[in-house]
């Protein structure tokens, strides 16, 4: 005769010689692990009078913000399963946050969420129309653009959103979907060979017991720089329209996490058709940003409405800190000139320490979703494959890194760029080209290396992920 649920609870509570740490996983296994989700968003728009002058990031020096077109946000999604530490995924409308600021956010979230020990992921959208939080786009070359009061404001607000998401967690149903219609590639322009895109949309939706949306998370890859270098109005660029439309059509909080944007993946130069005229919409326009954001939102919403319900009885968070030599002379000089304002430290040997990681959601041993966490702007061929050997490469015989998504085993595979750090472009070593002759006998150097820490970034990051993703790798930071 089987035990009733109530009797089983009493036996376990009594202990029968077992400590709680041993009984708790048994209870979860017998009664069923509960999957929970919560979401929150906060405004991180700078106050131009208080945080001014606000130097806008992503293009040249001395681009001072003159107004605000739309608000910048931190949007956070918290996930947990009985017996596992919660994981919080935060998308931040920012050019990038260094790992020192991310660690400050994590510390603050843990203070606000005690006794829980959540694992927090902070991924910048790489917004080129937001304040300079990295120090590289100040009033002049060699002068920092960081407003330390604004960076403090961002740290506090992101931590608040993450803590609020944790506090609002409730029982949830997970739905997953993906879509890759050919038109998504048309929204991206890449002018460096091999012109590879990782343009598919991966979508996660969390609903409560009544079917109401808690959050919708979208992972797609494209630079938020549609407004170009002349714009002086603060804006989240196309993610503003993407998230706003999803929140209007599906309710809940919409979280956008950017993907492999190196190469580079840009809306500038992409021919995005104006549906009213049938002609390409102009670059450097809010209308083009709106067309991109709303179209990606439409594709994501359509996919998730027909998505697949997924089980979840385990959430894992893996992270490893690795060292990458800083070969970029410009980055070395920036550190010496204190452009980073203490937000990016280097080792005694001149390397940067950066996190690499992933999140895995599984049920009954079957992996439902994997999310690779990459600390910069990954070239898409490192995500989906397609590395080439071209004449003129500086390391023509370098081994080709395996494609990160091909290292995963889940049906749904996300790759999140600028996750927990921003080290710049991450370029396949076999395609690295800093010295003449240039790739494919080009007359000038290709763009990319000037904003990369160096040729060792890709091999070390991919190697770390490859080791972590292997079956039986080091234990995750999850169950206790």
TORMAR-232183 format. One record per residue (C-alpha): chain; residue in one letter; x, y, z; residue number from 1. Coordinates in steps of 0.1 Angstrom, whole numbers. Example, Ala and Ser with C-alpha at 12.3 -4.5 7.8 and 13.67 -1.06 7.14 Angstrom:
A;A;123;-45;78;1
A;S;137;-11;71;2
REM end
This chain:
A;X;0;0;0;1
A;X;15;34;-11;2
A;X;22;63;13;3
A;X;-1;93;11;4
A;X;15;126;2;5
A;X;7;140;37;6
A;X;22;109;55;7
A;X;53;112;33;8
A;X;57;148;43;9
A;X;55;139;80;10
A;X;81;111;77;11
A;X;105;134;59;12
A;X;99;163;83;13
A;X;105;140;112;14
A;X;139;133;97;15
A;X;141;95;105;16
A;X;178;102;111;17
A;X;181;122;78;18
A;X;193;158;77;19
A;X;172;183;58;20
A;X;198;186;30;21
A;X;194;149;22;22
A;X;156;149;26;23
A;X;149;179;5;24
A;X;159;165;-29;25
A;X;140;133;-20;26
A;X;109;154;-14;27
A;X;114;172;-46;28
A;X;118;140;-65;29
A;X;87;123;-51;30
A;X;63;152;-50;31
A;X;76;168;-82;32
A;X;100;198;-86;33
A;X;81;231;-89;34
A;X;93;254;-117;35
A;X;89;291;-108;36
A;X;94;324;-127;37
A;X;93;361;-120;38
A;X;101;392;-139;39
A;X;106;429;-134;40
A;X;118;459;-153;41
A;X;133;493;-142;42
A;X;142;525;-161;43
A;X;179;532;-164;44
A;X;175;564;-186;45
A;X;201;590;-176;46
A;X;189;623;-161;47
A;X;208;646;-184;48
A;X;209;674;-158;49
A;X;222;651;-131;50
A;X;243;627;-152;51
A;X;254;653;-178;52
A;X;272;658;-199;53
A;X;262;624;-212;54
A;X;286;611;-237;55
A;X;270;586;-261;56
A;X;288;554;-268;57
A;X;296;532;-298;58
A;X;308;556;-325;59
A;X;332;585;-320;60
A;X;342;609;-293;61
A;X;323;639;-279;62
A;X;288;629;-290;63
A;X;268;645;-262;64
A;X;232;636;-256;65
A;X;207;664;-262;66
A;X;175;646;-252;67
A;X;157;614;-247;68
A;X;136;597;-274;69
A;X;127;566;-254;70
A;X;136;551;-220;71
A;X;164;527;-214;72
A;X;156;496;-193;73
A;X;169;468;-174;74
A;X;146;438;-178;75
A;X;151;407;-157;76
A;X;137;372;-156;77
A;X;142;350;-126;78
A;X;139;312;-129;79
A;X;140;285;-102;80
A;X;133;248;-96;81
A;X;129;232;-62;82
A;X;163;222;-50;83
A;X;183;245;-73;84
A;X;196;280;-69;85
A;X;176;306;-88;86
A;X;190;320;-121;87
A;X;183;356;-131;88
A;X;187;367;-167;89
A;X;190;405;-171;90
A;X;190;423;-204;91
A;X;203;459;-201;92
A;X;200;487;-226;93
A;X;237;496;-225;94
A;X;268;496;-247;95
A;X;284;472;-222;96
A;X;292;467;-186;97
A;X;325;454;-174;98
A;X;327;424;-151;99
A;X;336;445;-121;100
A;X;303;463;-123;101
A;X;285;430;-129;102
A;X;301;416;-97;103
A;X;288;447;-78;104
A;X;253;440;-92;105
A;X;255;403;-81;106
A;X;267;413;-46;107
A;X;238;437;-42;108
A;X;212;412;-55;109
A;X;224;386;-30;110
A;X;221;411;-2;111
A;X;186;420;-12;112
A;X;176;383;-17;113
A;X;191;366;13;114
A;X;191;338;23;115
A;X;188;328;-14;116
A;X;220;328;-34;117
A;X;209;335;-69;118
A;X;231;333;-99;119
A;X;228;365;-119;120
A;X;236;370;-156;121
A;X;238;406;-168;122
A;X;239;410;-206;123
A;X;241;444;-223;124
A;X;222;448;-256;125
A;X;253;468;-269;126
A;X;232;499;-275;127
A;X;251;525;-295;128
A;X;227;552;-285;129
A;X;232;549;-248;130
A;X;256;565;-223;131
A;X;293;556;-223;132
A;X;296;531;-194;133
A;X;330;518;-206;134
A;X;350;551;-209;135
A;X;360;548;-245;136
A;X;338;575;-261;137
A;X;345;606;-239;138
A;X;350;642;-249;139
A;X;383;635;-267;140
A;X;407;607;-274;141
A;X;423;596;-241;142
A;X;396;611;-219;143
A;X;370;589;-203;144
A;X;333;592;-210;145
A;X;322;575;-179;146
A;X;300;594;-155;147
A;X;305;575;-123;148
A;X;272;586;-108;149
A;X;254;571;-138;150
A;X;273;538;-136;151
A;X;264;537;-99;152
A;X;228;544;-108;153
A;X;228;515;-134;154
A;X;243;491;-109;155
A;X;216;499;-83;156
A;X;188;498;-108;157
A;X;198;465;-124;158
A;X;202;449;-89;159
A;X;167;462;-80;160
A;X;151;447;-111;161
A;X;169;414;-105;162
A;X;158;413;-68;163
A;X;122;423;-78;164
A;X;121;395;-103;165
A;X;132;370;-76;166
A;X;106;383;-52;167
A;X;78;380;-77;168
A;X;85;344;-87;169
A;X;54;321;-89;170
A;X;46;287;-103;171
A;X;51;288;-141;172
A;X;48;270;-173;173
A;X;78;271;-197;174
A;X;72;273;-235;175
A;X;100;273;-260;176
A;X;101;282;-297;177
A;X;125;291;-325;178
A;X;122;305;-360;179
A;X;145;315;-388;180
A;X;126;329;-418;181
A;X;150;342;-445;182
A;X;139;378;-439;183
A;X;157;379;-406;184
A;X;190;377;-425;185
A;X;179;406;-446;186
A;X;177;428;-414;187
A;X;215;423;-409;188
A;X;244;437;-430;189
A;X;279;421;-427;190
A;X;307;435;-448;191
A;X;335;412;-436;192
A;X;341;378;-451;193
A;X;328;351;-446;194
A;X;296;372;-441;195
A;X;280;347;-417;196
A;X;248;353;-397;197
A;X;234;336;-366;198
A;X;200;352;-374;199
A;X;175;327;-359;200
A;X;152;339;-332;201
A;X;150;318;-300;202
A;X;120;325;-277;203
A;X;112;316;-241;204
A;X;78;323;-226;205
A;X;67;319;-190;206
A;X;31;318;-180;207
A;X;13;315;-147;208
A;X;-14;290;-136;209
A;X;-40;312;-153;210
A;X;-22;314;-186;211
A;X;-11;350;-181;212
A;X;23;359;-194;213
A;X;50;365;-167;214
A;X;78;372;-193;215
A;X;88;366;-229;216
A;X;126;363;-235;217
A;X;139;368;-271;218
A;X;175;360;-282;219
A;X;185;374;-316;220
A;X;218;389;-330;221
A;X;221;424;-344;222
A;X;239;456;-334;223
A;X;215;482;-319;224
A;X;230;511;-339;225
A;X;203;518;-364;226
A;X;203;556;-356;227
A;X;240;559;-365;228
A;X;267;582;-354;229
A;X;249;616;-358;230
A;X;219;609;-335;231
A;X;221;627;-301;232
A;X;188;614;-286;233
A;X;190;586;-260;234
A;X;172;555;-273;235
A;X;173;517;-269;236
A;X;173;515;-307;237
A;X;154;486;-322;238
A;X;151;466;-289;239
A;X;128;494;-277;240
A;X;102;486;-304;241
A;X;108;448;-300;242
A;X;102;447;-263;243
A;X;74;473;-264;244
A;X;54;454;-290;245
A;X;59;420;-272;246
A;X;47;436;-239;247
A;X;16;450;-257;248
A;X;8;418;-276;249
A;X;17;391;-250;250
A;X;17;411;-218;251
A;X;43;405;-191;252
A;X;79;417;-193;253
A;X;98;413;-225;254
A;X;135;406;-221;255
A;X;159;409;-250;256
A;X;193;392;-250;257
A;X;216;399;-279;258
A;X;236;372;-296;259
A;X;267;368;-318;260
A;X;269;404;-331;261
A;X;306;404;-343;262
A;X;317;404;-379;263
A;X;299;427;-377;264
A;X;262;422;-376;265
A;X;246;456;-382;266
A;X;213;471;-394;267
A;X;234;499;-411;268
A;X;236;490;-447;269
A;X;208;464;-445;270
A;X;180;471;-469;271
A;X;149;471;-447;272
A;X;118;475;-469;273
A;X;93;502;-460;274
A;X;59;484;-463;275
A;X;42;517;-473;276
A;X;65;525;-502;277
A;X;81;492;-511;278
A;X;115;509;-510;279
A;X;144;506;-485;280
A;X;139;526;-454;281
A;X;167;551;-448;282
A;X;196;544;-425;283
A;X;200;565;-393;284
A;X;162;567;-388;285
A;X;139;558;-360;286
A;X;115;544;-386;287
A;X;140;518;-397;288
A;X;147;509;-360;289
A;X;109;505;-355;290
A;X;106;483;-386;291
A;X;133;460;-374;292
A;X;121;458;-338;293
A;X;85;452;-347;294
A;X;93;426;-374;295
A;X;115;406;-350;296
A;X;87;409;-324;297
A;X;61;396;-348;298
A;X;82;366;-357;299
A;X;90;359;-321;300
A;X;53;362;-310;301
A;X;41;340;-339;302
A;X;67;313;-330;303
A;X;59;313;-293;304
A;X;22;311;-298;305
A;X;28;278;-316;306
A;X;57;269;-292;307
A;X;64;237;-274;308
A;X;56;232;-237;309
A;X;88;222;-219;310
A;X;93;205;-185;311
A;X;119;217;-161;312
A;X;131;199;-129;313
A;X;166;212;-129;314
A;X;183;245;-136;315
A;X;221;246;-138;316
A;X;245;276;-139;317
A;X;281;271;-148;318
A;X;307;298;-148;319
A;X;345;298;-152;320
A;X;369;328;-150;321
A;X;396;327;-177;322
A;X;425;349;-185;323
A;X;430;364;-219;324
A;X;462;383;-229;325
A;X;455;419;-239;326
A;X;474;423;-271;327
A;X;455;455;-282;328
A;X;477;485;-277;329
A;X;447;508;-276;330
A;X;432;489;-248;331
A;X;465;489;-229;332
A;X;468;527;-233;333
A;X;431;531;-222;334
A;X;438;512;-190;335
A;X;470;533;-184;336
A;X;450;565;-189;337
A;X;423;553;-164;338
A;X;396;555;-191;339
A;X;378;526;-174;340
A;X;377;544;-140;341
A;X;386;512;-121;342
A;X;358;492;-137;343
A;X;382;470;-157;344
A;X;413;457;-140;345
A;X;442;438;-156;346
A;X;464;411;-141;347
A;X;501;416;-134;348
A;X;509;399;-167;349
A;X;487;422;-187;350
A;X;457;399;-191;351
A;X;420;404;-185;352
A;X;401;381;-164;353
A;X;366;374;-178;354
A;X;337;350;-171;355
A;X;325;323;-195;356
A;X;295;302;-187;357
A;X;262;287;-196;358
A;X;227;280;-182;359
A;X;210;246;-187;360
A;X;173;237;-181;361
A;X;165;200;-182;362
A;X;138;175;-172;363
A;X;142;139;-164;364
A;X;177;139;-177;365
A;X;166;154;-210;366
A;X;181;188;-218;367
A;X;154;213;-229;368
A;X;174;245;-232;369
A;X;211;256;-231;370
A;X;223;292;-230;371
A;X;259;299;-237;372
A;X;272;331;-220;373
A;X;300;349;-239;374
A;X;317;380;-226;375
A;X;318;401;-258;376
A;X;309;404;-295;377
A;X;313;369;-309;378
A;X;318;364;-347;379
A;X;288;343;-359;380
A;X;310;316;-374;381
A;X;321;308;-338;382
A;X;285;303;-329;383
A;X;271;283;-359;384
A;X;302;274;-379;385
A;X;317;285;-412;386
A;X;352;296;-402;387
A;X;373;301;-434;388
A;X;410;302;-442;389
A;X;417;332;-464;390
A;X;450;344;-479;391
A;X;465;371;-458;392
A;X;454;358;-424;393
A;X;480;363;-396;394
A;X;476;328;-382;395
A;X;468;307;-414;396
A;X;475;274;-397;397
A;X;457;280;-365;398
A;X;432;253;-355;399
A;X;396;262;-362;400
A;X;375;266;-331;401
A;X;344;243;-329;402
A;X;310;261;-333;403
A;X;296;267;-299;404
A;X;260;258;-307;405
A;X;272;225;-321;406
A;X;288;217;-287;407
A;X;253;219;-271;408
A;X;229;190;-269;409
A;X;195;208;-263;410
A;X;169;213;-290;411
A;X;168;250;-281;412
A;X;202;266;-281;413
A;X;208;303;-272;414
A;X;240;322;-273;415
A;X;241;355;-254;416
A;X;268;380;-262;417
A;X;282;407;-238;418
A;X;272;384;-209;419
A;X;287;396;-176;420
A;X;315;415;-194;421
A;X;324;433;-226;422
A;X;359;425;-240;423
A;X;352;435;-276;424
A;X;352;414;-307;425
A;X;359;377;-304;426
A;X;374;367;-338;427
A;X;383;332;-350;428
A;X;421;330;-347;429
A;X;424;316;-383;430
A;X;406;347;-395;431
A;X;426;372;-374;432
A;X;441;399;-397;433
A;X;460;427;-381;434
A;X;489;429;-405;435
A;X;492;432;-443;436
A;X;487;415;-466;437
A;X;450;416;-457;438
A;X;423;390;-461;439
A;X;414;383;-497;440
A;X;441;408;-508;441
A;X;420;438;-495;442
A;X;437;472;-499;443
A;X;431;481;-462;444
A;X;426;463;-429;445
A;X;392;449;-421;446
A;X;373;463;-391;447
A;X;373;442;-360;448
A;X;408;437;-346;449
A;X;410;473;-335;450
A;X;382;466;-310;451
A;X;394;431;-298;452
A;X;415;422;-268;453
A;X;436;400;-291;454
A;X;438;367;-311;455
A;X;437;345;-281;456
A;X;402;355;-271;457
A;X;383;330;-293;458
A;X;405;299;-286;459
A;X;403;304;-249;460
A;X;366;312;-247;461
A;X;355;284;-269;462
A;X;379;259;-252;463
A;X;364;268;-218;464
A;X;329;263;-231;465
A;X;338;231;-248;466
A;X;351;217;-215;467
A;X;322;229;-194;468
A;X;296;215;-219;469
A;X;311;180;-219;470
A;X;291;153;-201;471
A;X;304;148;-166;472
A;X;321;182;-165;473
A;X;327;200;-132;474
A;X;296;203;-110;475
A;X;273;232;-117;476
A;X;265;259;-93;477
A;X;230;247;-87;478
A;X;216;223;-61;479
A;X;224;225;-24;480
REM end
